[in-house]
Amino acid sequence: MKDHTRHPSHQNIVARLKRAQGHLLGTIAMIEAERSCADIAQQLHAIEKAITNAKKALIHDHIDFCLEAQLDSDPAPAKRAIAETKLISKYL
């Protein structure tokens, strides 16, 4: 059985989250410096998108790494279900 803690995408996801963390700290500084609400809102939107994309990448990696790896030799129905799950996850 695979070690489910060592996913191929985790390094990339950590990098995404660290970038979001940097943007968050910058946004806090913007608020403390009394920057415009429009600038702050734009940064918050970018942070939110970065976290959402990291979450989607994690979910897709889980599907690929944990679920697809466990399929047997005739996996057609399960592969269709996995493809549908990936499609639906874009609405998370």
PDB file of N, CA, C and O in Angstrom:
ATOM      1  N   MET A   1       0.841  -1.188   0.000  1.00  0.00           N
ATOM      2  CA  MET A   1       0.000   0.000   0.000  1.00  0.00           C
ATOM      3  C   MET A   1       0.883   1.247   0.000  1.00  0.00           C
ATOM      4  O   MET A   1       1.921   1.278   0.661  1.00  0.00           O
ATOM      5  N   LYS A   2       0.472   2.262  -0.735  1.00  0.00           N
ATOM      6  CA  LYS A   2       1.244   3.495  -0.829  1.00  0.00           C
ATOM      7  C   LYS A   2       1.147   4.289   0.462  1.00  0.00           C
ATOM      8  O   LYS A   2       0.170   4.210   1.207  1.00  0.00           O
ATOM      9  N   ASP A   3       2.195   5.053   0.689  1.00  0.00           N
ATOM     10  CA  ASP A   3       2.181   6.004   1.793  1.00  0.00           C
ATOM     11  C   ASP A   3       1.328   7.192   1.346  1.00  0.00           C
ATOM     12  O   ASP A   3       1.740   7.956   0.473  1.00  0.00           O
ATOM     13  N   HIS A   4       0.154   7.348   1.934  1.00  0.00           N
ATOM     14  CA  HIS A   4      -0.795   8.379   1.486  1.00  0.00           C
ATOM     15  C   HIS A   4      -0.439   9.775   1.975  1.00  0.00           C
ATOM     16  O   HIS A   4      -1.185  10.723   1.732  1.00  0.00           O
ATOM     17  N   THR A   5       0.684   9.914   2.656  1.00  0.00           N
ATOM     18  CA  THR A   5       1.088  11.247   3.075  1.00  0.00           C
ATOM     19  C   THR A   5       2.069  11.873   2.090  1.00  0.00           C
ATOM     20  O   THR A   5       2.359  13.064   2.200  1.00  0.00           O
ATOM     21  N   ARG A   6       2.584  11.113   1.136  1.00  0.00           N
ATOM     22  CA  ARG A   6       3.592  11.619   0.212  1.00  0.00           C
ATOM     23  C   ARG A   6       3.017  11.735  -1.189  1.00  0.00           C
ATOM     24  O   ARG A   6       3.335  10.938  -2.071  1.00  0.00           O
ATOM     25  N   HIS A   7       2.190  12.708  -1.381  1.00  0.00           N
ATOM     26  CA  HIS A   7       1.568  12.937  -2.678  1.00  0.00           C
ATOM     27  C   HIS A   7       2.511  13.737  -3.569  1.00  0.00           C
ATOM     28  O   HIS A   7       3.257  14.584  -3.080  1.00  0.00           O
ATOM     29  N   PRO A   8       2.482  13.476  -4.860  1.00  0.00           N
ATOM     30  CA  PRO A   8       3.360  14.202  -5.790  1.00  0.00           C
ATOM     31  C   PRO A   8       3.142  15.709  -5.790  1.00  0.00           C
ATOM     32  O   PRO A   8       4.093  16.461  -6.005  1.00  0.00           O
ATOM     33  N   SER A   9       1.937  16.161  -5.560  1.00  0.00           N
ATOM     34  CA  SER A   9       1.642  17.597  -5.673  1.00  0.00           C
ATOM     35  C   SER A   9       1.829  18.368  -4.373  1.00  0.00           C
ATOM     36  O   SER A   9       1.709  19.593  -4.373  1.00  0.00           O
ATOM     37  N   HIS A  10       2.114  17.700  -3.284  1.00  0.00           N
ATOM     38  CA  HIS A  10       2.167  18.413  -2.002  1.00  0.00           C
ATOM     39  C   HIS A  10       3.188  19.549  -2.004  1.00  0.00           C
ATOM     40  O   HIS A  10       2.922  20.611  -1.442  1.00  0.00           O
ATOM     41  N   GLN A  11       4.340  19.348  -2.617  1.00  0.00           N
ATOM     42  CA  GLN A  11       5.355  20.405  -2.658  1.00  0.00           C
ATOM     43  C   GLN A  11       4.810  21.635  -3.381  1.00  0.00           C
ATOM     44  O   GLN A  11       5.029  22.764  -2.942  1.00  0.00           O
ATOM     45  N   ASN A  12       4.100  21.416  -4.491  1.00  0.00           N
ATOM     46  CA  ASN A  12       3.513  22.520  -5.243  1.00  0.00           C
ATOM     47  C   ASN A  12       2.413  23.203  -4.431  1.00  0.00           C
ATOM     48  O   ASN A  12       2.295  24.429  -4.454  1.00  0.00           O
ATOM     49  N   ILE A  13       1.624  22.432  -3.730  1.00  0.00           N
ATOM     50  CA  ILE A  13       0.540  23.000  -2.918  1.00  0.00           C
ATOM     51  C   ILE A  13       1.113  23.837  -1.780  1.00  0.00           C
ATOM     52  O   ILE A  13       0.601  24.916  -1.482  1.00  0.00           O
ATOM     53  N   VAL A  14       2.169  23.348  -1.146  1.00  0.00           N
ATOM     54  CA  VAL A  14       2.816  24.121  -0.084  1.00  0.00           C
ATOM     55  C   VAL A  14       3.334  25.443  -0.646  1.00  0.00           C
ATOM     56  O   VAL A  14       3.191  26.485  -0.007  1.00  0.00           O
ATOM     57  N   ALA A  15       3.932  25.408  -1.833  1.00  0.00           N
ATOM     58  CA  ALA A  15       4.425  26.645  -2.455  1.00  0.00           C
ATOM     59  C   ALA A  15       3.283  27.619  -2.712  1.00  0.00           C
ATOM     60  O   ALA A  15       3.424  28.819  -2.478  1.00  0.00           O
ATOM     61  N   ARG A  16       2.151  27.106  -3.195  1.00  0.00           N
ATOM     62  CA  ARG A  16       0.983  27.968  -3.431  1.00  0.00           C
ATOM     63  C   ARG A  16       0.514  28.614  -2.135  1.00  0.00           C
ATOM     64  O   ARG A  16       0.223  29.809  -2.098  1.00  0.00           O
ATOM     65  N   LEU A  17       0.445  27.819  -1.077  1.00  0.00           N
ATOM     66  CA  LEU A  17      -0.039  28.331   0.205  1.00  0.00           C
ATOM     67  C   LEU A  17       0.938  29.335   0.814  1.00  0.00           C
ATOM     68  O   LEU A  17       0.516  30.302   1.449  1.00  0.00           O
ATOM     69  N   LYS A  18       2.218  29.116   0.627  1.00  0.00           N
ATOM     70  CA  LYS A  18       3.200  30.081   1.133  1.00  0.00           C
ATOM     71  C   LYS A  18       3.094  31.407   0.392  1.00  0.00           C
ATOM     72  O   LYS A  18       3.236  32.471   0.995  1.00  0.00           O
ATOM     73  N   ARG A  19       2.844  31.346  -0.927  1.00  0.00           N
ATOM     74  CA  ARG A  19       2.627  32.589  -1.674  1.00  0.00           C
ATOM     75  C   ARG A  19       1.382  33.301  -1.146  1.00  0.00           C
ATOM     76  O   ARG A  19       1.390  34.517  -0.958  1.00  0.00           O
ATOM     77  N   ALA A  20       0.316  32.541  -0.908  1.00  0.00           N
ATOM     78  CA  ALA A  20      -0.916  33.125  -0.366  1.00  0.00           C
ATOM     79  C   ALA A  20      -0.648  33.728   1.013  1.00  0.00           C
ATOM     80  O   ALA A  20      -1.174  34.791   1.343  1.00  0.00           O
ATOM     81  N   GLN A  21       0.161  33.056   1.802  1.00  0.00           N
ATOM     82  CA  GLN A  21       0.517  33.575   3.131  1.00  0.00           C
ATOM     83  C   GLN A  21       1.240  34.916   3.007  1.00  0.00           C
ATOM     84  O   GLN A  21       0.963  35.850   3.759  1.00  0.00           O
ATOM     85  N   GLY A  22       2.153  35.001   2.067  1.00  0.00           N
ATOM     86  CA  GLY A  22       2.861  36.263   1.840  1.00  0.00           C
ATOM     87  C   GLY A  22       1.911  37.370   1.418  1.00  0.00           C
ATOM     88  O   GLY A  22       2.022  38.507   1.878  1.00  0.00           O
ATOM     89  N   HIS A  23       0.976  37.029   0.538  1.00  0.00           N
ATOM     90  CA  HIS A  23      -0.017  38.015   0.103  1.00  0.00           C
ATOM     91  C   HIS A  23      -0.916  38.427   1.265  1.00  0.00           C
ATOM     92  O   HIS A  23      -1.303  39.591   1.373  1.00  0.00           O
ATOM     93  N   LEU A  24      -1.246  37.479   2.126  1.00  0.00           N
ATOM     94  CA  LEU A  24      -2.085  37.795   3.281  1.00  0.00           C
ATOM     95  C   LEU A  24      -1.369  38.768   4.215  1.00  0.00           C
ATOM     96  O   LEU A  24      -1.957  39.740   4.690  1.00  0.00           O
ATOM     97  N   LEU A  25      -0.108  38.493   4.465  1.00  0.00           N
ATOM     98  CA  LEU A  25       0.657  39.409   5.323  1.00  0.00           C
ATOM     99  C   LEU A  25       0.748  40.798   4.691  1.00  0.00           C
ATOM    100  O   LEU A  25       0.665  41.809   5.387  1.00  0.00           O
ATOM    101  N   GLY A  26       0.918  40.840   3.375  1.00  0.00           N
ATOM    102  CA  GLY A  26       0.945  42.112   2.671  1.00  0.00           C
ATOM    103  C   GLY A  26      -0.382  42.841   2.756  1.00  0.00           C
ATOM    104  O   GLY A  26      -0.428  44.065   2.875  1.00  0.00           O
ATOM    105  N   THR A  27      -1.457  42.074   2.694  1.00  0.00           N
ATOM    106  CA  THR A  27      -2.790  42.670   2.776  1.00  0.00           C
ATOM    107  C   THR A  27      -3.045  43.241   4.163  1.00  0.00           C
ATOM    108  O   THR A  27      -3.642  44.309   4.303  1.00  0.00           O
ATOM    109  N   ILE A  28      -2.594  42.530   5.180  1.00  0.00           N
ATOM    110  CA  ILE A  28      -2.724  43.057   6.550  1.00  0.00           C
ATOM    111  C   ILE A  28      -1.970  44.377   6.667  1.00  0.00           C
ATOM    112  O   ILE A  28      -2.457  45.333   7.271  1.00  0.00           O
ATOM    113  N   ALA A  29      -0.778  44.417   6.082  1.00  0.00           N
ATOM    114  CA  ALA A  29       0.006  45.656   6.105  1.00  0.00           C
ATOM    115  C   ALA A  29      -0.725  46.767   5.351  1.00  0.00           C
ATOM    116  O   ALA A  29      -0.691  47.927   5.763  1.00  0.00           O
ATOM    117  N   MET A  30      -1.391  46.407   4.240  1.00  0.00           N
ATOM    118  CA  MET A  30      -2.160  47.399   3.483  1.00  0.00           C
ATOM    119  C   MET A  30      -3.279  47.984   4.343  1.00  0.00           C
ATOM    120  O   MET A  30      -3.518  49.192   4.322  1.00  0.00           O
ATOM    121  N   ILE A  31      -3.951  47.139   5.087  1.00  0.00           N
ATOM    122  CA  ILE A  31      -5.050  47.606   5.954  1.00  0.00           C
ATOM    123  C   ILE A  31      -4.490  48.524   7.033  1.00  0.00           C
ATOM    124  O   ILE A  31      -5.046  49.588   7.306  1.00  0.00           O
ATOM    125  N   GLU A  32      -3.387  48.103   7.642  1.00  0.00           N
ATOM    126  CA  GLU A  32      -2.778  48.922   8.697  1.00  0.00           C
ATOM    127  C   GLU A  32      -2.267  50.259   8.156  1.00  0.00           C
ATOM    128  O   GLU A  32      -2.220  51.253   8.881  1.00  0.00           O
ATOM    129  N   ALA A  33      -1.885  50.274   6.874  1.00  0.00           N
ATOM    130  CA  ALA A  33      -1.415  51.518   6.248  1.00  0.00           C
ATOM    131  C   ALA A  33      -2.569  52.341   5.682  1.00  0.00           C
ATOM    132  O   ALA A  33      -2.353  53.385   5.067  1.00  0.00           O
ATOM    133  N   GLU A  34      -3.789  51.866   5.893  1.00  0.00           N
ATOM    134  CA  GLU A  34      -4.999  52.547   5.443  1.00  0.00           C
ATOM    135  C   GLU A  34      -5.034  52.755   3.935  1.00  0.00           C
ATOM    136  O   GLU A  34      -5.391  53.829   3.449  1.00  0.00           O
ATOM    137  N   ARG A  35      -4.656  51.706   3.203  1.00  0.00           N
ATOM    138  CA  ARG A  35      -4.742  51.744   1.740  1.00  0.00           C
ATOM    139  C   ARG A  35      -6.206  51.704   1.324  1.00  0.00           C
ATOM    140  O   ARG A  35      -7.086  51.465   2.150  1.00  0.00           O
ATOM    141  N   SER A  36      -6.457  51.933   0.067  1.00  0.00           N
ATOM    142  CA  SER A  36      -7.846  52.006  -0.398  1.00  0.00           C
ATOM    143  C   SER A  36      -8.541  50.652  -0.270  1.00  0.00           C
ATOM    144  O   SER A  36      -7.921  49.595  -0.387  1.00  0.00           O
ATOM    145  N   CYS A  37      -9.825  50.720  -0.030  1.00  0.00           N
ATOM    146  CA  CYS A  37     -10.631  49.499   0.091  1.00  0.00           C
ATOM    147  C   CYS A  37     -10.596  48.693  -1.202  1.00  0.00           C
ATOM    148  O   CYS A  37     -10.595  47.462  -1.167  1.00  0.00           O
ATOM    149  N   ALA A  38     -10.568  49.376  -2.337  1.00  0.00           N
ATOM    150  CA  ALA A  38     -10.533  48.671  -3.620  1.00  0.00           C
ATOM    151  C   ALA A  38      -9.246  47.857  -3.751  1.00  0.00           C
ATOM    152  O   ALA A  38      -9.284  46.715  -4.209  1.00  0.00           O
ATOM    153  N   ASP A  39      -8.106  48.431  -3.353  1.00  0.00           N
ATOM    154  CA  ASP A  39      -6.837  47.709  -3.418  1.00  0.00           C
ATOM    155  C   ASP A  39      -6.845  46.504  -2.475  1.00  0.00           C
ATOM    156  O   ASP A  39      -6.378  45.419  -2.823  1.00  0.00           O
ATOM    157  N   ILE A  40      -7.376  46.717  -1.296  1.00  0.00           N
ATOM    158  CA  ILE A  40      -7.436  45.640  -0.301  1.00  0.00           C
ATOM    159  C   ILE A  40      -8.364  44.524  -0.783  1.00  0.00           C
ATOM    160  O   ILE A  40      -8.031  43.344  -0.674  1.00  0.00           O
ATOM    161  N   ALA A  41      -9.505  44.896  -1.304  1.00  0.00           N
ATOM    162  CA  ALA A  41     -10.456  43.898  -1.814  1.00  0.00           C
ATOM    163  C   ALA A  41      -9.833  43.090  -2.945  1.00  0.00           C
ATOM    164  O   ALA A  41     -10.033  41.878  -3.025  1.00  0.00           O
ATOM    165  N   GLN A  42      -9.088  43.745  -3.810  1.00  0.00           N
ATOM    166  CA  GLN A  42      -8.424  43.044  -4.906  1.00  0.00           C
ATOM    167  C   GLN A  42      -7.432  42.014  -4.358  1.00  0.00           C
ATOM    168  O   GLN A  42      -7.369  40.887  -4.850  1.00  0.00           O
ATOM    169  N   GLN A  43      -6.669  42.397  -3.354  1.00  0.00           N
ATOM    170  CA  GLN A  43      -5.710  41.467  -2.763  1.00  0.00           C
ATOM    171  C   GLN A  43      -6.420  40.313  -2.067  1.00  0.00           C
ATOM    172  O   GLN A  43      -5.985  39.166  -2.172  1.00  0.00           O
ATOM    173  N   LEU A  44      -7.495  40.601  -1.366  1.00  0.00           N
ATOM    174  CA  LEU A  44      -8.252  39.532  -0.692  1.00  0.00           C
ATOM    175  C   LEU A  44      -8.823  38.549  -1.712  1.00  0.00           C
ATOM    176  O   LEU A  44      -8.839  37.340  -1.479  1.00  0.00           O
ATOM    177  N   HIS A  45      -9.284  39.070  -2.826  1.00  0.00           N
ATOM    178  CA  HIS A  45      -9.796  38.202  -3.893  1.00  0.00           C
ATOM    179  C   HIS A  45      -8.678  37.282  -4.408  1.00  0.00           C
ATOM    180  O   HIS A  45      -8.902  36.090  -4.615  1.00  0.00           O
ATOM    181  N   ALA A  46      -7.493  37.830  -4.612  1.00  0.00           N
ATOM    182  CA  ALA A  46      -6.362  37.030  -5.091  1.00  0.00           C
ATOM    183  C   ALA A  46      -5.978  35.957  -4.079  1.00  0.00           C
ATOM    184  O   ALA A  46      -5.656  34.831  -4.461  1.00  0.00           O
ATOM    185  N   ILE A  47      -6.011  36.293  -2.804  1.00  0.00           N
ATOM    186  CA  ILE A  47      -5.697  35.318  -1.755  1.00  0.00           C
ATOM    187  C   ILE A  47      -6.733  34.199  -1.748  1.00  0.00           C
ATOM    188  O   ILE A  47      -6.393  33.019  -1.666  1.00  0.00           O
ATOM    189  N   GLU A  48      -7.986  34.586  -1.834  1.00  0.00           N
ATOM    190  CA  GLU A  48      -9.072  33.599  -1.851  1.00  0.00           C
ATOM    191  C   GLU A  48      -8.920  32.644  -3.034  1.00  0.00           C
ATOM    192  O   GLU A  48      -9.076  31.434  -2.873  1.00  0.00           O
ATOM    193  N   LYS A  49      -8.618  33.172  -4.217  1.00  0.00           N
ATOM    194  CA  LYS A  49      -8.439  32.331  -5.410  1.00  0.00           C
ATOM    195  C   LYS A  49      -7.242  31.390  -5.231  1.00  0.00           C
ATOM    196  O   LYS A  49      -7.305  30.223  -5.618  1.00  0.00           O
ATOM    197  N   ALA A  50      -6.166  31.893  -4.652  1.00  0.00           N
ATOM    198  CA  ALA A  50      -4.974  31.072  -4.448  1.00  0.00           C
ATOM    199  C   ALA A  50      -5.276  29.898  -3.521  1.00  0.00           C
ATOM    200  O   ALA A  50      -4.837  28.777  -3.775  1.00  0.00           O
ATOM    201  N   ILE A  51      -6.012  30.149  -2.462  1.00  0.00           N
ATOM    202  CA  ILE A  51      -6.360  29.082  -1.521  1.00  0.00           C
ATOM    203  C   ILE A  51      -7.336  28.099  -2.164  1.00  0.00           C
ATOM    204  O   ILE A  51      -7.200  26.888  -1.989  1.00  0.00           O
ATOM    205  N   THR A  52      -8.309  28.607  -2.900  1.00  0.00           N
ATOM    206  CA  THR A  52      -9.250  27.742  -3.608  1.00  0.00           C
ATOM    207  C   THR A  52      -8.523  26.850  -4.603  1.00  0.00           C
ATOM    208  O   THR A  52      -8.822  25.659  -4.693  1.00  0.00           O
ATOM    209  N   ASN A  53      -7.573  27.403  -5.351  1.00  0.00           N
ATOM    210  CA  ASN A  53      -6.825  26.607  -6.316  1.00  0.00           C
ATOM    211  C   ASN A  53      -5.952  25.565  -5.630  1.00  0.00           C
ATOM    212  O   ASN A  53      -5.784  24.461  -6.147  1.00  0.00           O
ATOM    213  N   ALA A  54      -5.396  25.901  -4.475  1.00  0.00           N
ATOM    214  CA  ALA A  54      -4.614  24.918  -3.710  1.00  0.00           C
ATOM    215  C   ALA A  54      -5.519  23.782  -3.236  1.00  0.00           C
ATOM    216  O   ALA A  54      -5.135  22.613  -3.268  1.00  0.00           O
ATOM    217  N   LYS A  55      -6.710  24.138  -2.803  1.00  0.00           N
ATOM    218  CA  LYS A  55      -7.665  23.117  -2.346  1.00  0.00           C
ATOM    219  C   LYS A  55      -8.062  22.198  -3.495  1.00  0.00           C
ATOM    220  O   LYS A  55      -8.112  20.980  -3.324  1.00  0.00           O
ATOM    221  N   LYS A  56      -8.341  22.766  -4.652  1.00  0.00           N
ATOM    222  CA  LYS A  56      -8.697  21.951  -5.816  1.00  0.00           C
ATOM    223  C   LYS A  56      -7.545  21.037  -6.214  1.00  0.00           C
ATOM    224  O   LYS A  56      -7.757  19.865  -6.528  1.00  0.00           O
ATOM    225  N   ALA A  57      -6.331  21.569  -6.199  1.00  0.00           N
ATOM    226  CA  ALA A  57      -5.170  20.750  -6.552  1.00  0.00           C
ATOM    227  C   ALA A  57      -5.020  19.591  -5.574  1.00  0.00           C
ATOM    228  O   ALA A  57      -4.698  18.474  -5.980  1.00  0.00           O
ATOM    229  N   LEU A  58      -5.250  19.849  -4.294  1.00  0.00           N
ATOM    230  CA  LEU A  58      -5.166  18.791  -3.286  1.00  0.00           C
ATOM    231  C   LEU A  58      -6.230  17.727  -3.520  1.00  0.00           C
ATOM    232  O   LEU A  58      -5.942  16.533  -3.434  1.00  0.00           O
ATOM    233  N   ILE A  59      -7.453  18.149  -3.814  1.00  0.00           N
ATOM    234  CA  ILE A  59      -8.544  17.196  -4.051  1.00  0.00           C
ATOM    235  C   ILE A  59      -8.269  16.374  -5.305  1.00  0.00           C
ATOM    236  O   ILE A  59      -8.458  15.158  -5.296  1.00  0.00           O
ATOM    237  N   HIS A  60      -7.828  17.016  -6.378  1.00  0.00           N
ATOM    238  CA  HIS A  60      -7.524  16.273  -7.607  1.00  0.00           C
ATOM    239  C   HIS A  60      -6.377  15.312  -7.388  1.00  0.00           C
ATOM    240  O   HIS A  60      -6.398  14.196  -7.909  1.00  0.00           O
ATOM    241  N   ASP A  61      -5.368  15.724  -6.621  1.00  0.00           N
ATOM    242  CA  ASP A  61      -4.251  14.835  -6.337  1.00  0.00           C
ATOM    243  C   ASP A  61      -4.717  13.653  -5.513  1.00  0.00           C
ATOM    244  O   ASP A  61      -4.271  12.528  -5.740  1.00  0.00           O
ATOM    245  N   HIS A  62      -5.603  13.888  -4.563  1.00  0.00           N
ATOM    246  CA  HIS A  62      -6.138  12.784  -3.766  1.00  0.00           C
ATOM    247  C   HIS A  62      -6.851  11.784  -4.662  1.00  0.00           C
ATOM    248  O   HIS A  62      -6.684  10.573  -4.517  1.00  0.00           O
ATOM    249  N   ILE A  63      -7.641  12.299  -5.582  1.00  0.00           N
ATOM    250  CA  ILE A  63      -8.349  11.410  -6.511  1.00  0.00           C
ATOM    251  C   ILE A  63      -7.345  10.609  -7.334  1.00  0.00           C
ATOM    252  O   ILE A  63      -7.467   9.390  -7.452  1.00  0.00           O
ATOM    253  N   ASP A  64      -6.363  11.289  -7.896  1.00  0.00           N
ATOM    254  CA  ASP A  64      -5.369  10.610  -8.733  1.00  0.00           C
ATOM    255  C   ASP A  64      -4.505   9.656  -7.931  1.00  0.00           C
ATOM    256  O   ASP A  64      -4.296   8.512  -8.336  1.00  0.00           O
ATOM    257  N   PHE A  65      -4.013  10.109  -6.822  1.00  0.00           N
ATOM    258  CA  PHE A  65      -3.014   9.359  -6.074  1.00  0.00           C
ATOM    259  C   PHE A  65      -3.628   8.275  -5.195  1.00  0.00           C
ATOM    260  O   PHE A  65      -3.091   7.171  -5.110  1.00  0.00           O
ATOM    261  N   CYS A  66      -4.726   8.574  -4.554  1.00  0.00           N
ATOM    262  CA  CYS A  66      -5.309   7.627  -3.591  1.00  0.00           C
ATOM    263  C   CYS A  66      -6.378   6.737  -4.207  1.00  0.00           C
ATOM    264  O   CYS A  66      -6.408   5.534  -3.945  1.00  0.00           O
ATOM    265  N   LEU A  67      -7.250   7.308  -5.015  1.00  0.00           N
ATOM    266  CA  LEU A  67      -8.366   6.532  -5.534  1.00  0.00           C
ATOM    267  C   LEU A  67      -8.012   5.760  -6.798  1.00  0.00           C
ATOM    268  O   LEU A  67      -8.250   4.555  -6.876  1.00  0.00           O
ATOM    269  N   GLU A  68      -7.439   6.454  -7.799  1.00  0.00           N
ATOM    270  CA  GLU A  68      -7.125   5.768  -9.048  1.00  0.00           C
ATOM    271  C   GLU A  68      -6.095   4.674  -8.840  1.00  0.00           C
ATOM    272  O   GLU A  68      -6.118   3.664  -9.543  1.00  0.00           O
ATOM    273  N   ALA A  69      -5.202   4.852  -7.899  1.00  0.00           N
ATOM    274  CA  ALA A  69      -4.168   3.851  -7.639  1.00  0.00           C
ATOM    275  C   ALA A  69      -4.759   2.555  -7.108  1.00  0.00           C
ATOM    276  O   ALA A  69      -4.107   1.513  -7.173  1.00  0.00           O
ATOM    277  N   GLN A  70      -5.957   2.597  -6.592  1.00  0.00           N
ATOM    278  CA  GLN A  70      -6.581   1.419  -6.003  1.00  0.00           C
ATOM    279  C   GLN A  70      -7.524   0.681  -6.954  1.00  0.00           C
ATOM    280  O   GLN A  70      -8.148  -0.304  -6.559  1.00  0.00           O
ATOM    281  N   LEU A  71      -7.636   1.144  -8.204  1.00  0.00           N
ATOM    282  CA  LEU A  71      -8.562   0.512  -9.140  1.00  0.00           C
ATOM    283  C   LEU A  71      -8.023  -0.814  -9.648  1.00  0.00           C
ATOM    284  O   LEU A  71      -6.810  -0.992  -9.769  1.00  0.00           O
ATOM    285  N   ASP A  72      -8.911  -1.735  -9.943  1.00  0.00           N
ATOM    286  CA  ASP A  72      -8.525  -3.048 -10.464  1.00  0.00           C
ATOM    287  C   ASP A  72      -8.343  -3.003 -11.975  1.00  0.00           C
ATOM    288  O   ASP A  72      -8.314  -1.921 -12.562  1.00  0.00           O
ATOM    289  N   SER A  73      -8.220  -4.147 -12.602  1.00  0.00           N
ATOM    290  CA  SER A  73      -7.901  -4.228 -14.030  1.00  0.00           C
ATOM    291  C   SER A  73      -9.034  -3.766 -14.945  1.00  0.00           C
ATOM    292  O   SER A  73      -8.755  -3.387 -16.082  1.00  0.00           O
ATOM    293  N   ASP A  74     -10.303  -3.777 -14.510  1.00  0.00           N
ATOM    294  CA  ASP A  74     -11.415  -3.315 -15.343  1.00  0.00           C
ATOM    295  C   ASP A  74     -12.075  -2.113 -14.664  1.00  0.00           C
ATOM    296  O   ASP A  74     -13.167  -2.232 -14.108  1.00  0.00           O
ATOM    297  N   PRO A  75     -11.408  -0.959 -14.712  1.00  0.00           N
ATOM    298  CA  PRO A  75     -11.849   0.180 -13.919  1.00  0.00           C
ATOM    299  C   PRO A  75     -12.756   1.174 -14.618  1.00  0.00           C
ATOM    300  O   PRO A  75     -12.947   2.275 -14.102  1.00  0.00           O
ATOM    301  N   ALA A  76     -13.324   0.840 -15.766  1.00  0.00           N
ATOM    302  CA  ALA A  76     -14.074   1.827 -16.554  1.00  0.00           C
ATOM    303  C   ALA A  76     -15.145   2.575 -15.758  1.00  0.00           C
ATOM    304  O   ALA A  76     -15.154   3.806 -15.794  1.00  0.00           O
ATOM    305  N   PRO A  77     -16.049   1.899 -15.041  1.00  0.00           N
ATOM    306  CA  PRO A  77     -17.076   2.657 -14.295  1.00  0.00           C
ATOM    307  C   PRO A  77     -16.473   3.556 -13.214  1.00  0.00           C
ATOM    308  O   PRO A  77     -16.924   4.684 -13.018  1.00  0.00           O
ATOM    309  N   ALA A  78     -15.474   3.065 -12.527  1.00  0.00           N
ATOM    310  CA  ALA A  78     -14.853   3.868 -11.473  1.00  0.00           C
ATOM    311  C   ALA A  78     -14.130   5.064 -12.077  1.00  0.00           C
ATOM    312  O   ALA A  78     -14.171   6.159 -11.516  1.00  0.00           O
ATOM    313  N   LYS A  79     -13.470   4.869 -13.211  1.00  0.00           N
ATOM    314  CA  LYS A  79     -12.764   5.989 -13.857  1.00  0.00           C
ATOM    315  C   LYS A  79     -13.760   7.072 -14.291  1.00  0.00           C
ATOM    316  O   LYS A  79     -13.459   8.262 -14.197  1.00  0.00           O
ATOM    317  N   ARG A  80     -14.940   6.665 -14.763  1.00  0.00           N
ATOM    318  CA  ARG A  80     -15.962   7.652 -15.138  1.00  0.00           C
ATOM    319  C   ARG A  80     -16.414   8.420 -13.897  1.00  0.00           C
ATOM    320  O   ARG A  80     -16.589   9.638 -13.946  1.00  0.00           O
ATOM    321  N   ALA A  81     -16.599   7.716 -12.798  1.00  0.00           N
ATOM    322  CA  ALA A  81     -17.016   8.375 -11.561  1.00  0.00           C
ATOM    323  C   ALA A  81     -15.940   9.338 -11.075  1.00  0.00           C
ATOM    324  O   ALA A  81     -16.255  10.421 -10.581  1.00  0.00           O
ATOM    325  N   ILE A  82     -14.684   8.956 -11.209  1.00  0.00           N
ATOM    326  CA  ILE A  82     -13.587   9.827 -10.807  1.00  0.00           C
ATOM    327  C   ILE A  82     -13.552  11.065 -11.695  1.00  0.00           C
ATOM    328  O   ILE A  82     -13.368  12.176 -11.198  1.00  0.00           O
ATOM    329  N   ALA A  83     -13.725  10.888 -12.997  1.00  0.00           N
ATOM    330  CA  ALA A  83     -13.736  12.026 -13.923  1.00  0.00           C
ATOM    331  C   ALA A  83     -14.864  12.991 -13.581  1.00  0.00           C
ATOM    332  O   ALA A  83     -14.676  14.207 -13.625  1.00  0.00           O
ATOM    333  N   GLU A  84     -16.044  12.454 -13.237  1.00  0.00           N
ATOM    334  CA  GLU A  84     -17.173  13.305 -12.865  1.00  0.00           C
ATOM    335  C   GLU A  84     -16.880  14.050 -11.554  1.00  0.00           C
ATOM    336  O   GLU A  84     -17.250  15.215 -11.403  1.00  0.00           O
ATOM    337  N   THR A  85     -16.218  13.376 -10.616  1.00  0.00           N
ATOM    338  CA  THR A  85     -15.874  14.006  -9.343  1.00  0.00           C
ATOM    339  C   THR A  85     -14.907  15.157  -9.583  1.00  0.00           C
ATOM    340  O   THR A  85     -15.047  16.221  -8.980  1.00  0.00           O
ATOM    341  N   LYS A  86     -13.928  14.955 -10.458  1.00  0.00           N
ATOM    342  CA  LYS A  86     -12.997  16.041 -10.789  1.00  0.00           C
ATOM    343  C   LYS A  86     -13.741  17.218 -11.400  1.00  0.00           C
ATOM    344  O   LYS A  86     -13.467  18.373 -11.077  1.00  0.00           O
ATOM    345  N   LEU A  87     -14.686  16.916 -12.285  1.00  0.00           N
ATOM    346  CA  LEU A  87     -15.449  17.983 -12.932  1.00  0.00           C
ATOM    347  C   LEU A  87     -16.265  18.753 -11.897  1.00  0.00           C
ATOM    348  O   LEU A  87     -16.288  19.984 -11.910  1.00  0.00           O
ATOM    349  N   ILE A  88     -16.918  18.044 -11.023  1.00  0.00           N
ATOM    350  CA  ILE A  88     -17.747  18.686  -9.992  1.00  0.00           C
ATOM    351  C   ILE A  88     -16.911  19.505  -9.032  1.00  0.00           C
ATOM    352  O   ILE A  88     -17.368  20.536  -8.539  1.00  0.00           O
ATOM    353  N   SER A  89     -15.682  19.060  -8.756  1.00  0.00           N
ATOM    354  CA  SER A  89     -14.858  19.742  -7.754  1.00  0.00           C
ATOM    355  C   SER A  89     -14.504  21.175  -8.164  1.00  0.00           C
ATOM    356  O   SER A  89     -14.099  21.975  -7.321  1.00  0.00           O
ATOM    357  N   LYS A  90     -14.654  21.501  -9.447  1.00  0.00           N
ATOM    358  CA  LYS A  90     -14.354  22.884  -9.830  1.00  0.00           C
ATOM    359  C   LYS A  90     -15.365  23.858  -9.243  1.00  0.00           C
ATOM    360  O   LYS A  90     -15.134  25.067  -9.247  1.00  0.00           O
ATOM    361  N   TYR A  91     -16.471  23.351  -8.744  1.00  0.00           N
ATOM    362  CA  TYR A  91     -17.485  24.211  -8.126  1.00  0.00           C
ATOM    363  C   TYR A  91     -17.297  24.341  -6.622  1.00  0.00           C
ATOM    364  O   TYR A  91     -18.123  24.965  -5.955  1.00  0.00           O
ATOM    365  N   LEU A  92     -16.250  23.777  -6.083  1.00  0.00           N
ATOM    366  CA  LEU A  92     -16.003  23.872  -4.634  1.00  0.00           C
ATOM    367  C   LEU A  92     -15.783  25.308  -4.210  1.00  0.00           C
ATOM    368  O   LEU A  92     -15.562  25.575  -3.029  1.00  0.00           O
TER     369      LEU A  92
END
